Structure formats: structure tokens, C-alpha cells
Amino acid sequence: MTSVTVLGTGDMGSALARASLAAGFRTTVWNRTTARTGSLRDAGARVAASIDDAIVGADLLVVCLFDHASVHAVLDPVVEQLRGRQMVNVTTTTPDGARELAGWAACAGVGYLDGGIMATPEMIGTSASTVFYSGVGEVFENHRLFLETWCGAEYFGADAGMASLYDLALLAAMYLMFGGFFQGAAMVAGAGVTATEFAARAVPWVQALAPAVTEYAAVIDSRNYATPGQQSLLFSDLNDIVAAGRSVGVGTTLVDALQRLIRCQIEAGFAEHGFARVYESIKEKAA
């Protein structure tokens, strides 16, 4: 494979195209707003005049658009030109959205691979970048050398929704972690503590506790929440945190939500079980 076309040159699409160029692949780019392709032209990319022009001659199509609907809006009109081609879609979508696109692609005779990018644009091409893939295994194997120009490439099997599921699950952990920091920063702000000062203490604290994730995972997989040595749900009660937040006039919505999950398990008779039992509250809500 020597030629790749990147459809969509926002921040992430541009980063992917630059990594492709840096690795020596012939790279064509297309964007609905042509002005956004200027810097890539300067870097050596061919700028396609139209979506039809972008597709011609590409060994692999990389789709990096705004959302699921954007993918259909761009590709539906040229579906006949796509027949027999292979594509990797790294547009953020839901697992069901990825499966729908995979079905659409199969009907159109297109080899479809879905991708979930676990990186910021600045991280693409560095060891900090990983992209998850799922869908047609042949597409992954055919283009693995190219995909690894973005750095880590991990394949999760034929179910096209799995890459998205992993992607969004990890983003859930990330956003809730950041939300916890915002909560703490708001609580100390009234005492004249800046967010920067708070971060200087929060970062080493979070880093020190990060290994506990692996320990909690083992407890969840074993479903043995009564093992001695675990911090109990009763001890994990968050009322003091809620009271402290309200006393300084900040919202406690995030903490309230976790407190409700804790109380659910306590009221079900599991007060002495470990904190990881909150997982069961989340699973019950999903059911």
C-alpha cells in the first residue's frame, strides 16, 4: 500500500495526514472547506478538488469527519465509486453507529475497519498514541504498516463496534477523573487556592492511587466484595465531602451521583462490603 486518502482535515485528520506524509506515504487530502488543507499541501499532500477526485487511486481511505451523520453525508453520494475499496473510519461514533456503518459498507462492497483514537492530535505519531480497531480483519492486516505510522495499533476482532466501545469506556474514565479534579478545585477556590496550586497536590495524589485500579479490577472480576482489608462502603460514605462542598457554596452534583450509588448498595445490606461494590449499582442501573 503506497497511497492513502484522508477525508476530513480538522485537527485530528490533519495530524493523521502529517504522520502519513512523514512516513513517506503518498497522501491525498480532502475537506469540505478547502482552505483548511493549505498547510498540508505545503507539507507535500495532494489536495483533491472533489470527493470523487479524492477517492480515485487511493489504496486506503481514512475517514475522519465530525460525526456518524457526516460520514453518510459525505460517502453516500459516492457509494458506487467506493465499491471494492478499503477504508478505516476513525470518526468518533457509538458502537451501534460503527456496526451500522460496517453493515452499510458490506452492502456497498467496501472493506470496513472502525477505529477509536486514544490520543490528542499532538500525540499522533508518538509512543503515547494508540488506536483501537475492529471490523474486517483483512483490512487491518493489509494496512497494518501504514496504521502503525500513527503508533500503537490494536485489533479487537470482527465486531465493528468493539473499538468504539473501548474508546468511549476509556473516555468515560477520563472525563470522570477530570470532573473529580474540577470538583476539588471548586471546593478550595473560595479559600483563595488557585486551580494550579490545587493541581500541584492533586496530580501526585492521583498518581499514587492509580495502581488501586488494578486491585479494584481483580475484586470486580472475582465478585468477592467481602474480602477482608477492603475499604467498606460504610466508610466510603461521601456525606462529609457533600457537606464541605455545600458549606463553601459549590455544586455537588458529581459527588451526589456517586453517593447515590454507594447508598444503593448500603441499603441493600452490603454496608460492610468493599467500595468496589459500587460497580454493581452501575450494572443494575444499566439493566
C-alpha positions in Angstrom: 0.0 0.0 0.0 1.5 3.3 -1.1 -1.4 5.7 -1.5 -3.8 6.9 1.2 -6.6 9.5 1.1 -7.6 11.3 4.3 -11.2 12.6 4.2 -11.5 15.4 6.8 -8.7 17.7 7.8 -9.7 19.1 11.1 -7.1 18.9 13.9 -7.1 15.1 14.1 -7.4 14.5 10.4 -4.5 16.9 9.7 -2.4 15.1 12.3 -3.1 11.7 10.7 -2.2 13.1 7.3 1.0 14.6 8.5 2.1 11.3 10.1 1.3 9.6 6.8 3.5 12.1 4.9 6.3 11.9 7.4 6.4 8.1 6.9 6.7 8.5 3.1 3.2 7.5 2.0 1.6 9.3 -0.9 -1.1 11.2 0.7 -4.2 12.9 -0.7 -6.4 15.0 1.5 -10.0 16.4 1.1 -12.0 18.7 3.2 -15.3 20.4 2.6 -13.6 23.7 3.5 -10.6 23.7 1.1 -8.9 26.5 3.0 -8.2 24.0 5.8 -5.9 22.0 3.5 -3.4 24.7 2.7 -0.8 23.7 5.3 -1.0 20.0 4.2 -0.4 21.0 0.6 2.7 22.8 1.7 3.8 19.7 3.6 3.5 17.6 0.4 0.0 16.3 0.3 -2.1 16.3 -2.8 -5.3 18.3 -2.3 -8.3 16.7 -4.0 -10.7 19.1 -5.8 -13.7 17.0 -5.0 -14.7 13.9 -3.0 -14.7 11.9 -6.3 -11.2 13.1 -7.1 -10.1 12.1 -3.5 -11.3 8.5 -3.9 -9.6 7.8 -7.2 -6.4 5.9 -6.9 -6.4 5.5 -3.1 -5.3 2.2 -1.7 -6.9 3.1 1.6 -9.5 5.7 2.6 -9.1 7.3 6.0 -12.4 8.9 7.2 -12.0 11.5 10.0 -15.2 13.6 10.0 -17.3 15.3 12.6 -19.8 12.5 13.5 -21.7 9.5 12.2 -24.1 11.6 10.2 -21.2 13.4 8.5 -19.8 10.0 7.3 -23.1 9.2 5.5 -23.5 12.8 4.2 -20.0 12.6 2.5 -19.9 9.0 1.4 -23.5 8.1 0.4 -23.4 10.2 -2.8 -20.2 8.4 -3.9 -21.1 4.9 -2.7 -20.7 3.4 -6.2 -17.1 4.7 -6.5 -16.3 3.1 -3.2 -17.1 -0.5 -4.3 -14.1 -2.8 -4.0 -12.1 -0.3 -1.8 -10.9 -0.5 1.8 -11.5 2.2 4.4 -10.8 2.9 8.0 -13.2 5.2 9.8 -11.8 7.0 12.8 -14.7 9.3 13.2 -16.0 9.1 16.8 -19.3 7.2 16.9 -21.1 4.8 19.1 -20.7 1.1 19.0 -24.1 0.7 17.3 -23.1 3.5 14.9 -20.0 1.7 13.9 -21.9 -1.5 13.4 -24.4 0.3 11.2 -21.6 1.8 9.1 -20.0 -1.6 8.8 -23.3 -3.1 7.5 -23.6 -0.2 5.1 -20.1 -0.8 3.8 -20.6 -4.5 3.4 -23.7 -3.9 1.2 -21.6 -1.4 -0.8 -18.7 -3.9 -1.3 -16.3 -1.9 0.9 -13.9 -3.4 3.4 -14.6 -1.5 6.6 -12.4 -1.0 9.7 -13.6 1.1 12.6 -11.0 3.0 14.7 -11.0 4.6 18.1 -8.2 7.1 18.6 -6.8 7.2 22.1 -4.7 10.3 21.6 -4.8 14.0 21.1 -3.7 15.4 17.7 -0.3 16.3 19.2 0.3 12.7 20.3 -0.2 11.2 16.8 3.0 9.5 15.6 4.5 9.3 19.1 4.7 6.4 21.5 1.9 8.0 23.6 -0.6 7.3 20.8 -2.8 4.2 20.4 -5.6 3.5 18.0 -8.1 0.6 18.6 -9.5 -1.1 15.5 -12.4 -3.6 14.9 -14.1 -4.8 11.8 -12.8 -6.6 8.7 -9.5 -8.2 9.8 -8.1 -8.3 6.3 -8.2 -4.5 6.1 -6.2 -4.3 9.4 -3.6 -6.8 8.2 -3.3 -5.3 4.7 -2.7 -1.8 6.0 -1.0 -2.5 9.4 2.3 -1.0 8.3 0.5 2.3 7.5 -1.7 2.2 10.6 1.4 1.9 12.7 2.7 5.2 11.4 0.2 6.7 13.9 1.8 4.5 16.5 0.2 1.7 18.6 -2.4 -0.3 16.6 -4.6 -2.9 18.4 -7.2 -5.0 16.7 -10.3 -6.2 18.7 -11.9 -8.5 16.3 -14.6 -8.6 13.6 -17.3 -6.9 15.7 -17.0 -3.4 14.2 -18.4 -1.8 17.5 -15.7 -3.0 19.8 -13.1 -0.3 19.0 -15.7 2.3 19.7 -16.8 0.6 22.9 -13.3 0.5 24.3 -12.7 4.1 23.2 -15.8 5.5 24.9 -15.4 3.4 28.0 -11.9 4.8 28.5 -13.1 8.3 27.7 -15.7 7.8 30.5 -13.0 7.1 33.0 -11.0 10.1 31.7 -13.9 12.6 31.9 -15.0 11.5 35.3 -11.4 11.8 36.6 -11.2 15.3 35.3 -14.6 16.0 36.7 -13.4 15.0 40.1 -10.5 17.4 39.8 -12.9 20.2 38.8 -15.0 19.4 41.9 -12.0 19.6 44.2 -10.6 22.8 42.6 -14.0 24.5 43.1 -14.1 23.5 46.7 -10.8 25.1 47.6 -11.3 28.2 45.3 -13.2 30.1 48.0 -10.2 29.8 50.3 -8.0 31.6 47.8 -6.4 28.4 46.3 -5.9 28.6 42.6 -6.6 25.6 40.3 -2.9 25.5 39.5 -2.0 25.3 43.2 -4.6 22.5 43.7 -3.3 20.6 40.7 0.2 20.5 42.2 -1.2 18.4 45.0 -3.9 16.5 43.0 -1.5 15.1 40.4 0.8 13.2 42.7 -2.2 12.1 44.8 -3.9 10.6 41.7 -0.6 9.0 40.5 -0.1 7.4 43.9 -3.6 5.9 43.9 -3.6 4.8 40.2 -2.4 1.2 40.9 -5.5 0.7 43.0 -7.5 0.5 39.7 -5.8 -2.9 39.1 -6.7 -4.1 42.6 -10.3 -3.0 42.2 -10.5 -4.8 38.8 -9.4 -8.0 40.5 -12.2 -7.6 43.1 -14.8 -6.9 40.5 -13.9 -9.9 38.3 -14.0 -12.2 41.4 -17.2 -10.5 42.7 -15.7 -11.0 46.1 -16.5 -7.7 47.7 -16.4 -9.1 51.3 -12.7 -9.9 51.3 -11.1 -8.6 54.5 -8.9 -5.5 54.0 -11.1 -3.6 51.6 -12.4 -0.1 52.4 -16.1 -0.7 53.3 -19.0 1.1 51.7 -20.0 2.4 55.1 -16.5 4.0 55.5 -16.7 5.3 51.9 -19.8 7.4 52.7 -19.4 10.8 51.0 -21.6 12.9 53.2 -18.7 14.9 54.6 -17.5 15.7 51.1 -21.0 16.8 50.1 -21.3 18.9 53.3 -17.9 20.5 52.7 -18.8 21.5 49.2 -22.2 22.9 50.1 -20.7 24.9 53.0 -18.5 26.8 50.6 -21.3 27.2 48.1 -20.2 25.0 45.3 -22.3 22.4 43.4 -22.1 18.8 44.5 -23.9 17.1 41.6 -21.0 14.8 40.7 -20.4 13.7 44.3 -24.2 13.3 44.8 -24.3 10.9 41.9 -21.6 8.6 43.4 -23.1 8.9 46.9 -26.4 7.6 45.5 -24.6 4.6 44.1 -23.0 3.9 47.4 -26.2 4.3 49.3 -28.0 1.9 47.0 -25.6 -0.9 48.0 -25.7 0.0 51.7 -29.4 -0.1 51.7 -29.4 -3.4 50.0 -27.5 -4.8 53.0 -23.9 -4.6 51.9 -22.6 -1.8 54.1 -19.5 -3.8 55.2 -18.6 -4.9 51.6 -15.8 -3.1 49.8 -16.1 0.2 47.9 -15.7 -1.6 44.6 -19.3 -2.9 45.0 -20.4 0.4 43.6 -19.8 -1.3 40.2 -22.9 -3.4 40.9 -25.0 -0.3 41.3 -23.9 0.9 37.9 -24.5 -2.5 36.3 -28.0 -2.6 38.0 -28.9 0.8 36.6 -27.8 -0.4 33.1 -30.0 -3.4 33.4 
